[in-house]
Amino acid sequence: MNVETFLSLLDAHPQQALRIVLPDGHAVAPHFHVTEVGHVRKHYIDCGGTRRSVESCVLQTWVFIDVQHRLHTDKLSQIMRLAGDVLPSFSLPVEIEHDAGVISQYPVQSGSSDGHTLTLYTGSKHTACQAMDLCCAPDAAAVTGLPVVQASTTGSAGCCPPGSGCC
């Protein structure tokens, strides 16, 4: 879900409590704070030598001992709009950054309201090789148990070409 859709969802359900459901079905404690609205931009080179870039709007949550605290849709919408000059675009995907022993980021996938609480459902992020055509990592066929065809080791498109960084 991008920032524009996220804001529309908040605004469509004014004065409602917020609930965040993590991919495993557990909810973030209801007295969470949103301590940051940030623009995160990651520039990197994959193991095949290709330069890449990803951007997102990250909402950092924090659970503190003030169990009476409750963030509502109106307040989060206001906080998000204050961050407007930090966010270069409202088309950025929204992610929840949450600390439950380790800091993890979860993309916001959808939301629904029961009339009192707006529940935000999150998905999972996973790592993956982004240069499968160049790298020695097993491809999807190997993971699914289907026959694996070895990549060619000749030419610049083969497995581990010189300077690619893979292997």
Backbone as a chain_set.jsonl record, in Angstrom:
{"seq": "MNVETFLSLLDAHPQQALRIVLPDGHAVAPHFHVTEVGHVRKHYIDCGGTRRSVESCVLQTWVFIDVQHRLHTDKLSQIMRLAGDVLPSFSLPVEIEHDAGVISQYPVQSGSSDGHTLTLYTGSKHTACQAMDLCCAPDAAAVTGLPVVQASTTGSAGCCPPGSGCC", "coords": {"N": [[0.849, -1.161, 0.0], [0.581, 2.19, -0.838], [1.63, 5.539, 0.239], [-0.329, 7.472, -0.367], [-2.712, 5.914, -0.624], [-2.727, 4.832, 1.932], [-3.078, 7.135, 3.552], [-5.614, 7.878, 2.64], [-7.1, 5.724, 3.579], [-6.822, 6.049, 6.364], [-8.121, 8.552, 6.637], [-10.684, 7.898, 5.812], [-11.701, 6.595, 7.92], [-12.286, 8.139, 10.409], [-11.271, 9.066, 13.738], [-10.86, 6.531, 14.808], [-9.536, 3.742, 16.626], [-6.277, 2.283, 16.236], [-4.956, -0.73, 14.961], [-2.364, -2.997, 14.492], [-1.591, -5.756, 12.646], [0.674, -8.31, 12.537], [2.514, -10.4, 10.173], [2.474, -13.011, 11.248], [0.089, -13.176, 12.531], [-0.107, -12.161, 15.085], [-0.818, -9.247, 17.021], [0.451, -5.899, 17.258], [1.067, -4.396, 20.386], [-1.668, -2.57, 21.736], [-1.094, -0.027, 22.733], [0.883, 1.222, 21.266], [3.287, 3.569, 19.963], [3.837, 5.761, 17.176], [6.862, 6.56, 16.345], [8.485, 7.592, 14.404], [8.248, 8.888, 11.11], [9.528, 8.092, 8.186], [11.587, 8.564, 5.268], [13.088, 6.158, 3.491], [15.837, 5.291, 1.648], [17.519, 3.044, -0.273], [20.502, 2.314, -1.767], [22.238, 0.035, -3.711], [24.437, -2.633, -4.773], [23.84, -5.548, -6.478], [24.677, -9.096, -6.233], [25.372, -9.737, -8.778], [26.454, -7.521, -9.851], [24.813, -5.438, -10.629], [23.562, -2.195, -10.249], [21.174, -1.032, -7.959], [18.129, 0.389, -6.573], [15.901, 1.102, -3.946], [12.988, 2.487, -2.397], [11.084, 3.613, 0.419], [8.362, 4.503, 2.626], [8.705, 4.574, 5.967], [7.185, 3.664, 8.929], [7.976, 3.901, 12.148], [7.365, 1.931, 14.927], [6.815, 1.898, 18.461], [6.631, 0.406, 21.566], [5.721, 1.304, 24.724], [5.7, 1.716, 28.321], [3.406, 3.108, 28.955], [0.46, 2.214, 29.104], [-2.016, 3.328, 28.714], [-1.925, 4.898, 26.53], [-3.156, 5.546, 23.294], [-3.12, 5.479, 19.901], [-4.861, 7.133, 17.402], [-6.633, 7.129, 14.246], [-6.942, 9.768, 13.233], [-4.854, 11.212, 14.454], [-2.576, 9.819, 13.518], [-2.837, 10.323, 10.801], [-2.46, 13.086, 10.824], [0.203, 13.201, 11.743], [1.458, 11.899, 9.605], [0.967, 13.741, 7.532], [2.456, 15.898, 8.447], [4.922, 14.942, 7.863], [5.124, 15.287, 5.208], [6.982, 16.882, 3.72], [9.25, 15.422, 4.078], [8.85, 13.119, 2.733], [9.398, 12.237, -0.544], [7.492, 11.51, -2.363], [4.073, 10.541, -2.585], [3.612, 8.114, -3.563], [5.209, 6.188, -2.557], [5.788, 2.962, -1.095], [4.324, 1.886, 2.013], [5.748, 0.912, 5.052], [5.846, -0.859, 8.12], [7.938, -0.498, 10.815], [9.007, -2.502, 13.319], [9.857, -3.494, 16.629], [10.354, -6.45, 18.042], [12.053, -7.978, 19.773], [13.876, -8.266, 17.694], [14.547, -5.827, 15.189], [12.273, -5.392, 12.656], [10.885, -5.004, 9.364], [7.749, -4.515, 7.908], [5.705, -4.675, 5.133], [2.792, -2.697, 4.623], [-0.167, -4.129, 3.758], [-2.995, -4.151, 3.588], [-6.114, -2.831, 4.886], [-8.8, -2.805, 7.259], [-11.951, -1.932, 8.708], [-13.91, -2.19, 11.678], [-15.723, -0.384, 12.41], [-14.997, 0.747, 14.793], [-12.319, 0.262, 15.163], [-9.496, 0.544, 13.131], [-7.889, -1.837, 11.4], [-4.688, -2.666, 10.426], [-3.126, -4.676, 8.129], [-0.196, -6.512, 7.745], [2.508, -7.645, 5.624], [5.152, -9.955, 4.789], [8.684, -9.503, 4.368], [11.299, -10.725, 2.357], [14.598, -11.977, 1.79], [16.4, -12.376, -1.288], [18.189, -13.703, -4.069], [19.085, -11.456, -6.527], [20.255, -11.69, -8.923], [19.95, -14.051, -10.377], [20.353, -15.073, -12.928], [23.037, -14.76, -13.276], [24.335, -15.666, -11.045], [25.573, -18.228, -8.772], [23.696, -19.22, -7.085], [21.01, -21.423, -6.162], [18.236, -21.811, -8.354], [14.665, -21.127, -8.625], [13.612, -23.563, -9.425], [15.285, -25.431, -8.216], [14.66, -25.054, -5.555], [12.031, -25.895, -5.475], [12.279, -28.54, -6.008], [12.299, -29.438, -8.58], [13.952, -30.555, -11.625], [17.299, -29.335, -11.938], [19.072, -27.226, -14.045], [22.368, -26.777, -14.846], [24.047, -23.671, -14.861], [25.691, -22.086, -17.563], [29.246, -21.921, -17.728], [30.687, -20.399, -19.352], [31.484, -17.438, -21.163], [30.254, -14.035, -20.613], [27.779, -14.077, -19.42], [27.661, -16.292, -17.897], [27.872, -18.497, -15.016], [29.108, -16.865, -12.25], [30.653, -14.67, -13.59], [33.714, -12.946, -14.35], [34.438, -10.351, -12.059], [31.814, -10.061, -11.245], [31.093, -10.444, -8.623], [29.643, -12.472, -7.493], [29.585, -15.744, -5.97]], "CA": [[0.0, 0.0, 0.0], [1.404, 3.391, -0.881], [1.3, 6.59, 1.205], [-1.606, 8.085, -0.739], [-3.768, 4.977, -0.257], [-2.688, 4.734, 3.391], [-3.721, 8.336, 4.081], [-7.042, 7.785, 2.308], [-7.665, 4.739, 4.498], [-6.921, 6.711, 7.671], [-9.124, 9.612, 6.564], [-12.005, 7.295, 5.614], [-12.123, 6.012, 9.203], [-11.848, 9.114, 11.417], [-11.404, 8.85, 15.176], [-10.849, 5.108, 15.15], [-8.303, 3.184, 17.171], [-5.462, 1.575, 15.249], [-4.444, -2.053, 15.317], [-1.433, -3.494, 13.481], [-1.46, -7.206, 12.696], [1.905, -8.775, 11.894], [2.265, -11.553, 9.298], [2.223, -14.252, 11.987], [-1.235, -13.089, 13.133], [-0.052, -11.431, 16.353], [-1.001, -7.8, 16.897], [1.304, -5.012, 18.035], [0.342, -3.951, 21.577], [-2.53, -1.446, 21.346], [-0.59, 1.255, 23.214], [2.093, 1.577, 20.515], [3.505, 4.914, 19.444], [4.586, 5.876, 15.933], [7.92, 7.481, 16.755], [9.123, 8.183, 13.223], [7.784, 8.696, 9.738], [10.765, 8.337, 7.469], [11.844, 8.188, 3.88], [14.28, 5.318, 3.465], [16.301, 5.021, 0.286], [18.64, 2.104, -0.223], [21.245, 2.119, -3.015], [23.11, -1.118, -3.518], [24.854, -3.415, -5.933], [23.539, -6.955, -6.206], [25.824, -9.986, -6.391], [25.7, -9.811, -10.193], [27.088, -6.266, -10.242], [23.822, -4.452, -11.077], [23.196, -1.172, -9.266], [19.727, -1.003, -7.731], [17.673, 1.343, -5.581], [14.525, 0.95, -3.469], [12.577, 3.53, -1.475], [9.824, 3.368, 1.105], [7.98, 5.309, 3.779], [8.749, 3.659, 7.1], [6.585, 4.123, 10.178], [8.601, 3.157, 13.238], [6.52, 1.794, 16.113], [7.496, 1.712, 19.74], [5.712, 0.06, 22.643], [6.279, 1.79, 25.978], [4.947, 1.266, 29.492], [2.189, 3.902, 29.155], [-0.568, 1.371, 28.489], [-3.217, 4.119, 28.438], [-1.722, 5.581, 25.247], [-3.802, 4.949, 22.12], [-3.004, 6.289, 18.692], [-6.054, 7.032, 16.561], [-6.44, 7.402, 12.82], [-6.785, 11.208, 12.991], [-3.515, 11.62, 14.893], [-1.585, 9.27, 12.599], [-2.971, 11.08, 9.554], [-1.816, 14.38, 11.074], [1.651, 12.954, 11.787], [1.879, 11.592, 8.233], [0.94, 14.976, 6.747], [3.604, 16.694, 8.88], [6.109, 14.361, 7.223], [4.996, 15.478, 3.765], [8.198, 17.395, 3.079], [10.281, 14.387, 4.214], [8.533, 12.095, 1.742], [9.482, 12.833, -1.879], [6.35, 11.106, -3.169], [3.051, 9.777, -1.882], [3.51, 6.801, -4.206], [6.11, 5.261, -1.863], [5.129, 1.942, -0.28], [4.381, 2.102, 3.464], [6.196, -0.232, 5.835], [5.87, -0.712, 9.571], [9.166, -0.989, 11.446], [8.594, -2.903, 14.669], [10.865, -4.198, 17.411], [9.853, -7.512, 18.921], [13.262, -8.776, 19.962], [14.709, -7.775, 16.594], [13.837, -4.834, 14.397], [11.831, -5.93, 11.37], [10.013, -4.132, 8.574], [6.627, -5.243, 7.326], [4.908, -3.838, 4.229], [1.364, -2.631, 4.898], [-0.843, -4.703, 2.596], [-4.411, -3.793, 3.508], [-6.72, -2.37, 6.119], [-10.252, -2.936, 7.342], [-12.508, -1.335, 9.909], [-15.135, -2.75, 12.241], [-16.489, 0.762, 12.867], [-14.338, 1.308, 15.97], [-10.878, 0.059, 15.046], [-8.935, 0.298, 11.809], [-6.847, -2.846, 11.489], [-3.729, -2.663, 9.326], [-2.528, -5.998, 7.951], [1.139, -6.418, 7.153], [3.066, -8.818, 4.965], [6.547, -10.266, 5.097], [9.741, -9.214, 3.401], [12.273, -11.815, 2.318], [15.768, -11.762, 0.957], [16.481, -13.24, -2.464], [19.225, -13.36, -5.037], [18.506, -10.664, -7.609], [21.052, -11.922, -10.132], [19.902, -15.502, -10.578], [20.881, -15.431, -14.237], [24.489, -14.66, -13.22], [24.879, -16.161, -9.787], [25.588, -19.673, -8.561], [22.638, -19.608, -6.153], [20.012, -22.276, -6.813], [17.07, -21.07, -8.828], [13.381, -21.56, -8.067], [13.412, -24.985, -9.715], [15.995, -26.202, -7.211], [13.941, -24.924, -4.297], [10.784, -26.656, -5.559], [12.579, -29.947, -6.221], [12.298, -29.762, -10.004], [15.321, -30.719, -12.119], [18.085, -28.121, -12.035], [19.989, -27.171, -15.169], [23.538, -25.999, -14.484], [24.311, -22.496, -15.672], [26.905, -22.138, -18.362], [30.38, -21.239, -17.11], [31.426, -19.702, -20.402], [30.898, -16.162, -21.56], [30.022, -13.088, -19.523], [26.496, -14.316, -18.767], [27.727, -17.557, -17.189], [27.942, -18.48, -13.564], [30.255, -16.162, -11.672], [31.534, -13.999, -14.525], [34.741, -12.134, -13.679], [34.015, -9.031, -11.597], [30.387, -9.994, -10.9], [30.924, -10.435, -7.176], [28.959, -13.652, -6.959], [30.402, -16.921, -5.598]], "C": [[0.901, 1.232, 0.0], [0.879, 4.456, 0.088], [-0.059, 7.201, 0.897], [-2.789, 7.198, -0.332], [-3.872, 4.85, 1.26], [-3.395, 5.933, 4.026], [-5.224, 8.324, 3.81], [-7.757, 6.823, 3.248], [-7.843, 5.347, 5.889], [-8.053, 7.727, 7.682], [-10.541, 9.073, 6.402], [-12.565, 6.716, 6.913], [-11.698, 6.933, 10.345], [-12.147, 8.651, 12.839], [-11.513, 7.378, 15.57], [-9.496, 4.729, 15.753], [-7.564, 2.463, 16.05], [-4.992, 0.245, 15.816], [-3.54, -2.486, 14.172], [-1.28, -4.994, 13.68], [-0.226, -7.603, 11.887], [1.611, -10.026, 11.068], [1.963, -12.862, 10.028], [0.866, -14.25, 12.697], [-1.259, -12.379, 14.475], [-0.204, -9.93, 16.087], [0.044, -7.069, 17.739], [0.46, -4.541, 19.224], [-0.44, -2.677, 21.252], [-2.043, -0.077, 21.812], [0.718, 1.666, 22.517], [2.098, 3.059, 20.14], [4.044, 4.771, 18.028], [5.611, 6.963, 16.211], [8.621, 8.158, 15.591], [8.282, 7.91, 11.993], [8.984, 9.051, 8.891], [10.73, 7.925, 6.019], [13.148, 7.412, 3.889], [14.599, 5.005, 2.015], [17.55, 4.165, 0.394], [19.221, 1.98, -1.63], [22.187, 0.954, -2.78], [23.489, -1.739, -4.857], [24.565, -4.864, -5.598], [24.763, -7.811, -6.522], [26.21, -10.189, -7.855], [26.317, -8.526, -10.719], [26.113, -5.202, -10.725], [23.507, -3.49, -9.937], [21.674, -1.104, -9.182], [19.409, 0.027, -6.651], [16.225, 1.025, -5.216], [14.246, 2.064, -2.462], [11.274, 3.125, -0.804], [9.598, 4.44, 2.163], [7.899, 4.337, 4.94], [8.162, 4.347, 8.331], [7.169, 3.274, 11.301], [7.654, 3.133, 14.435], [7.393, 1.58, 17.342], [6.433, 1.436, 20.789], [6.396, 0.43, 23.95], [5.355, 1.359, 27.114], [3.65, 2.045, 29.722], [1.013, 3.21, 28.458], [-1.875, 2.114, 28.214], [-3.124, 4.833, 27.09], [-2.453, 4.831, 24.136], [-3.691, 5.932, 20.972], [-4.24, 6.051, 17.841], [-5.733, 7.46, 15.136], [-6.199, 8.881, 12.549], [-5.367, 11.672, 13.321], [-2.445, 11.085, 13.944], [-1.645, 9.989, 11.253], [-2.268, 12.435, 9.681], [-0.292, 14.236, 11.071], [2.188, 12.706, 10.373], [1.935, 12.859, 7.378], [2.059, 15.924, 7.16], [4.88, 16.217, 8.202], [6.099, 14.572, 5.713], [6.252, 15.975, 3.084], [9.374, 16.436, 3.23], [10.097, 13.326, 3.129], [8.541, 12.717, 0.344], [8.271, 12.524, -2.759], [5.355, 10.346, -2.307], [2.819, 8.427, -2.554], [4.444, 5.771, -3.555], [5.313, 4.198, -1.115], [5.328, 2.243, 1.203], [4.787, 0.796, 4.136], [6.147, 0.127, 7.313], [7.183, -1.293, 10.064], [8.82, -1.259, 12.909], [9.697, -3.711, 15.334], [10.178, -5.188, 18.343], [10.999, -8.486, 19.152], [14.312, -8.449, 18.915], [13.88, -6.75, 15.826], [13.533, -5.44, 13.036], [10.951, -4.913, 10.678], [8.99, -4.981, 7.848], [5.862, -4.316, 6.395], [3.435, -3.868, 4.628], [0.648, -3.096, 3.634], [-2.286, -4.255, 2.46], [-4.878, -3.291, 4.862], [-8.213, -2.598, 6.085], [-10.714, -2.39, 8.683], [-13.755, -2.089, 10.36], [-16.054, -1.635, 12.748], [-15.882, 1.449, 14.079], [-12.815, 1.274, 15.854], [-10.513, -0.175, 13.583], [-7.77, -0.662, 11.985], [-6.001, -2.805, 10.229], [-3.059, -4.031, 9.284], [-1.208, -5.852, 7.214], [1.545, -7.735, 6.507], [4.511, -8.991, 5.382], [7.462, -9.775, 3.993], [10.74, -10.359, 3.483], [13.469, -11.408, 1.476], [15.725, -12.735, -0.215], [17.65, -12.787, -3.325], [18.548, -12.607, -6.175], [19.274, -10.826, -8.917], [21.095, -13.409, -10.447], [20.477, -15.928, -11.922], [22.411, -15.404, -14.263], [25.114, -15.418, -12.055], [24.807, -17.688, -9.694], [24.505, -20.138, -7.594], [21.63, -20.488, -6.882], [18.815, -21.44, -7.249], [15.795, -21.665, -8.24], [13.144, -23.047, -8.312], [14.09, -25.847, -8.652], [15.254, -26.179, -5.88], [12.678, -25.773, -4.314], [11.019, -28.132, -5.795], [12.529, -30.369, -7.678], [13.731, -29.902, -10.494], [16.018, -29.377, -12.3], [19.038, -28.24, -13.213], [21.147, -26.28, -14.756], [23.687, -24.818, -15.427], [25.617, -22.691, -16.429], [28.022, -21.41, -17.636], [31.225, -20.536, -18.158], [30.716, -18.413, -20.733], [30.574, -15.302, -20.359], [28.706, -13.329, -18.817], [26.507, -15.611, -17.964], [27.759, -17.38, -15.69], [29.235, -17.803, -13.125], [31.183, -15.521, -12.709], [32.54, -13.131, -13.776], [34.197, -10.756, -13.297], [32.558, -8.954, -11.188], [30.167, -9.918, -9.4], [30.235, -11.659, -6.627], [29.954, -14.773, -6.747], [31.555, -16.5, -4.781]], "O": [[1.871, 1.3, 0.756], [-0.187, 4.292, 0.682], [-0.858, 7.424, 1.806], [-3.76, 7.689, 0.244], [-4.971, 4.769, 1.807], [-4.214, 5.768, 4.93], [-6.013, 8.721, 4.667], [-8.887, 7.077, 3.665], [-8.889, 5.18, 6.516], [-8.852, 7.766, 8.618], [-11.499, 9.726, 6.814], [-13.748, 6.388, 6.998], [-10.851, 6.563, 11.158], [-13.127, 7.953, 13.102], [-12.178, 7.032, 16.546], [-8.462, 5.315, 15.431], [-8.159, 2.083, 15.041], [-4.675, 0.127, 17.0], [-3.911, -2.355, 13.005], [-0.886, -5.448, 14.754], [-0.105, -7.272, 10.707], [0.564, -10.649, 11.247], [1.273, -13.727, 9.489], [0.529, -15.212, 13.387], [-2.334, -12.025, 14.96], [0.232, -9.422, 15.054], [0.465, -7.553, 18.789], [-0.741, -4.313, 19.074], [0.076, -1.798, 20.562], [-2.537, 0.942, 21.327], [1.549, 2.364, 23.098], [1.053, 3.697, 20.021], [4.653, 3.751, 17.708], [5.271, 8.142, 16.303], [9.277, 9.184, 15.769], [7.684, 6.843, 11.852], [9.415, 10.204, 8.883], [9.956, 7.062, 5.605], [14.194, 7.948, 4.254], [13.756, 4.522, 1.26], [18.513, 4.527, 1.071], [18.524, 1.591, -2.567], [22.863, 0.898, -1.752], [22.938, -1.412, -5.908], [24.993, -5.361, -4.555], [25.768, -7.304, -7.022], [27.265, -10.755, -8.142], [26.667, -8.441, -11.896], [26.549, -4.15, -11.192], [23.225, -3.905, -8.813], [20.979, -1.117, -10.198], [20.289, 0.477, -5.918], [15.418, 0.713, -6.091], [15.149, 2.525, -1.764], [10.465, 2.393, -1.375], [10.509, 5.176, 2.54], [7.119, 3.386, 4.907], [8.574, 5.44, 8.719], [6.892, 2.078, 11.396], [7.198, 4.178, 14.9], [8.541, 1.142, 17.257], [5.443, 2.163, 20.883], [7.488, -0.048, 24.258], [4.338, 0.706, 26.878], [2.867, 1.68, 30.599], [0.628, 3.589, 27.352], [-2.754, 1.574, 27.542], [-4.13, 5.317, 26.571], [-2.369, 3.605, 24.056], [-4.122, 7.08, 21.075], [-4.62, 4.908, 17.589], [-4.698, 8.07, 14.867], [-5.349, 9.226, 11.727], [-4.758, 12.429, 12.564], [-1.509, 11.806, 13.598], [-0.609, 10.236, 10.635], [-1.573, 12.874, 8.765], [0.414, 15.047, 10.473], [3.234, 13.233, 9.993], [2.86, 13.026, 6.584], [2.567, 16.676, 6.328], [5.809, 16.997, 7.993], [6.986, 14.079, 5.016], [6.565, 15.536, 1.978], [10.399, 16.619, 2.573], [11.063, 12.717, 2.668], [7.764, 13.634, 0.078], [8.046, 13.186, -3.772], [5.742, 9.599, -1.408], [1.927, 7.679, -2.154], [4.464, 4.61, -3.963], [4.261, 4.505, -0.553], [6.359, 2.782, 1.605], [4.252, -0.272, 3.839], [6.38, 1.272, 7.698], [7.509, -2.443, 9.77], [8.395, -0.362, 13.638], [10.381, -4.507, 14.69], [9.51, -4.804, 19.304], [10.927, -9.657, 18.779], [15.501, -8.366, 19.222], [12.65, -6.813, 15.822], [14.426, -5.937, 12.35], [10.343, -4.06, 11.325], [9.308, -6.014, 7.259], [5.409, -3.259, 6.832], [2.89, -4.928, 4.935], [0.837, -2.521, 2.562], [-2.758, -4.003, 1.352], [-4.14, -3.32, 5.848], [-8.827, -2.588, 5.018], [-9.967, -2.386, 9.662], [-14.546, -2.562, 9.544], [-17.043, -1.902, 13.431], [-16.207, 2.601, 14.369], [-12.118, 2.143, 16.377], [-11.135, -0.98, 12.891], [-6.781, -0.337, 12.643], [-6.514, -2.895, 9.114], [-2.495, -4.489, 10.278], [-1.114, -5.163, 6.199], [0.994, -8.794, 6.808], [5.023, -8.256, 6.227], [7.061, -9.649, 2.836], [10.993, -10.895, 4.562], [13.354, -10.592, 0.562], [15.091, -13.787, -0.139], [18.042, -11.621, -3.298], [17.548, -13.072, -6.722], [18.965, -10.163, -9.907], [22.154, -13.958, -10.749], [21.028, -17.022, -12.043], [23.021, -15.964, -15.174], [26.295, -15.765, -12.093], [24.076, -18.34, -10.439], [24.405, -21.332, -7.311], [21.416, -20.323, -8.083], [18.438, -20.478, -6.58], [15.852, -22.603, -7.445], [12.532, -23.717, -7.48], [13.545, -26.869, -8.233], [15.228, -27.178, -5.162], [12.288, -26.318, -3.281], [10.067, -28.912, -5.788], [12.699, -31.55, -7.981], [14.647, -29.41, -9.836], [15.413, -28.406, -12.755], [19.732, -29.247, -13.357], [20.929, -25.137, -14.353], [23.482, -24.94, -16.634], [26.524, -23.384, -15.968], [27.779, -20.388, -16.994], [32.351, -20.123, -17.88], [29.497, -18.306, -20.599], [30.611, -15.77, -19.221], [28.517, -12.833, -17.706], [25.48, -15.997, -17.405], [27.684, -16.267, -15.169], [30.32, -18.149, -13.591], [32.382, -15.8, -12.708], [32.246, -12.638, -12.687], [33.571, -10.079, -14.114], [32.093, -7.878, -10.812], [29.155, -9.379, -8.951], [30.235, -11.873, -5.414], [31.054, -14.743, -7.298], [32.359, -17.337, -4.37]]}, "num_chains": 1, "name": "protein.A"}
